[in-house]
Structures are given as structure tokens and as C-alpha cells.
Amino acid sequence: MRKIYLLLCIIGSIQLSIFAGNGTQIDPYTVTQAIAKTDGSAQTHWVKGYIVGEMSDFSNNKYFYELAPPFAGTTSYLIADNPDEINLTKCMPIQLGTARSDSFNLDTNPQYWRKEILTCGLLRDYFAMPGLKTLSSVEITTPTPLVDESIIWNFFEDMDGDYTPLSSTSIFAGGTYSGSTGNWEIYGGTWGDSSNDKKWGKASARIRLSEASTGNPGYIQMKFNKANGVGVVRFWAGYYDTDNGGALAIQTSRNEGQTWETAIASQLIAKDWKEYQFTINQMGNVRIRIMKAETGSSGINVDKIRISDYLETSGIESNKENNISYSSNLNSLRIIFNNPDDKATLFNISGYQVWNKMSSTNQLSLYLEKGIYILKVNNRSYKIIHR
């Protein structure tokens, strides 16, 4: 006990300074720094980040990319400072090239997803955004053996299946959608396959109301159970045509749809087509319902629904001033912050710094050896058991 007390005292007295990388192999740029540094010069720079997905194309002012499985196996990574990043503006595409494709692409090498990478190349525009091209070095720096984290992201619905409406005259009467994951009920909405629907492929779900301009909030819901629970839910959402203003909610059922409980009460939806992410973390056989959270008449399109398996919670610490929680799964330690602007640093049991929070975020994932860690949030220290 005395040793732990002394360790906490030492950690509490550490004054941290964040030094900006200088683009060398020893002191590489962060992704944020590299994005700001992009100048098209002939000088090579070293950049370190996490592989968060793959970029496939930029066409008609639209970016085509994936930040979770399934991956197509393109020759371009997307990297970011946060392994949970889903904001494309905080990501950087790097050009692997065809020579490295078979050895590094995420289709045949899913174990590289969410792992740290150190690479060197030219900071040039790539896919109409700051990127890294003509690479001279690529190294996965996460310690081996690498854990394939894609195996818990095995649920993906692209809404490009078949739709059977309940009525031929009332578009919002709903119906049954049959997709790759199973059958979904659409209520107060329709299958959005028109040119005015926001979508990725052939169609998306358009959620509105049970009547044309009035009625109950619409929804789409699974008519089947997802085994292995629900960890994180991701989907794309945006407004139909010129509609605007509205919100979505997420409900779950663990008794085959007999009753539903609210998991996410309300999420305002932006006008633009955007990806959203929510941590649900419910174990067992679970069904998901995505619904309007208000009775406005705006139609909201939903597409590319991804759900990860339940993440086993290993510990929680909380008080009135600070609130953090953490969970452990497949050697990945996930930390959730109540305040995204909290300053945080993680130390191993020997007192060495293993991670420092560099940007504003409310959650992140780290690949770490299992063991005991000390997390310092602002001026408070927490004992983290990663198992």
C-alpha cells in the first residue's frame, strides 16, 4: 500500500509538457500536425497515427471511404490521432501503392485496423485533402501479437436489399426490408431509393412519421436478435432532399421486441450526410430500433448501419468532479471521459508515461499489454485494471 501511495504522489507531482513533433523518425508529426503542414514540397516527413480505415475514391465532390469493416482492400489507408475517429477532417489518407497493397490492405490484413503506424513520405494533397504520398517507409509500431479487432464488428447493413411496402398508396405506411443481416420493420417511413434520398449505394431507410405530416415518430427496427450483444452502434444519417431540423433516438429490446427501452434519448442530426457513433454496451441477444426522437415532418435518411459486439466492462470510477469509465476487450482499453476537454495521462505501474491525451475527445481506445495502470485526469488519479 505504501508503494502505491508513493507512486500516486509521484504521478500527481509530474508536470507534463506537450512537445510538437518535428517530422523526424525519432519525433514524428501527429496526424493533426501533418494535416496542417501539408505544403506539396519535395521534403519527406515522418508521421505517426492509428489506422482507422481506408479511402477508395473522391468523385463528384464526394469522399468514398470506410472507417469500420467490411473493408474492400484499397491501396490507401486513413490514419488519425484517435483510433475511434469518425470525423474525416481529422483523418489523413496515405498512399500505400500497389506494391504494398497485398501486405498491408485491410481486406486481407484486418489485424492492422486501429493499430499504430509510423510512416514516411511526401505531404501532398491526396483525394482532394491533405495526405501522405510516395512512401519510403511503413511500419506497424503496435506491439505484436496483433489482435484482429474487426472480428467484433461483424454486423453491417447497407440497406441495399429488398423492400416490401404495406401499402401502394401511402408511402409512410411502412413495410418490411430484407437485407444481408435479416428482416427489418419500417414504420412511419419508407425505403429511400430516389434521387432525393441521401444514401451510399442503391438505397437507405427514410424515417419520418406514420402520417404524411402528423402521426407517431417513425422507425426502423430489427425483427431478429443480434447475438453477442451490442457494443457500439454506427450509422450514416442526413436529411431527405431539402428537409431540415430533427433528431434520432436509439432503443433496444432484450425480449425479442416485446418491450423497448431507450439507450440514446436524442441526437440532433446535421443537414449534411454524416456518420454517427453511440456506445450502447448491452449483453445478450439484443434488437435495435432507430427512430425519430420528435414529431417533426422532416425525413431523415439512415444508411450503413454497423454494430459491434458487447464490450466487457472491467471497471468504473466516478465522483461529482470527474467521471470516467473504462472497458477492456481484445487487449484494447477503451476510456470514456465525461468532459472531452479533460487533460489526461496514462502511466504504467512503474510510473512511465504510456499515453497522453493530445486533443479534445470524449472517448478513445488504446492497444496495451494487460496489467495495472494509473490514469491521471486533471488533478485526480485512477487505478485502471486492464484484463
Secondary structure by P-SEA (a helix, b strand, c coil): caaaaaaaaaaaabbbbbbbbcccccbbbcaaaaaaacccccbbbbbbbccccccccccccbbbbbcccccccccbbbbcccccccccccbbbbbbccccccccccccccccccbbbbbbbbbcccccccccccccccccccccccccccccccccccccbbbbbccccccccbbbbbccccbbbbccccccccccccccccbbbbbbccccccccccccccccccccccccccccccccccccccbbbbbbbcccccbbbbcccbbbbccccbbbbbbbccccbbbbbbbccccccbbbbbcbbbbbcbbbbccccccccbbbbbbbcccbbbbbbccccccbbbbccccccccccccccccccccccbbbbbbbcccbbbbbbcc
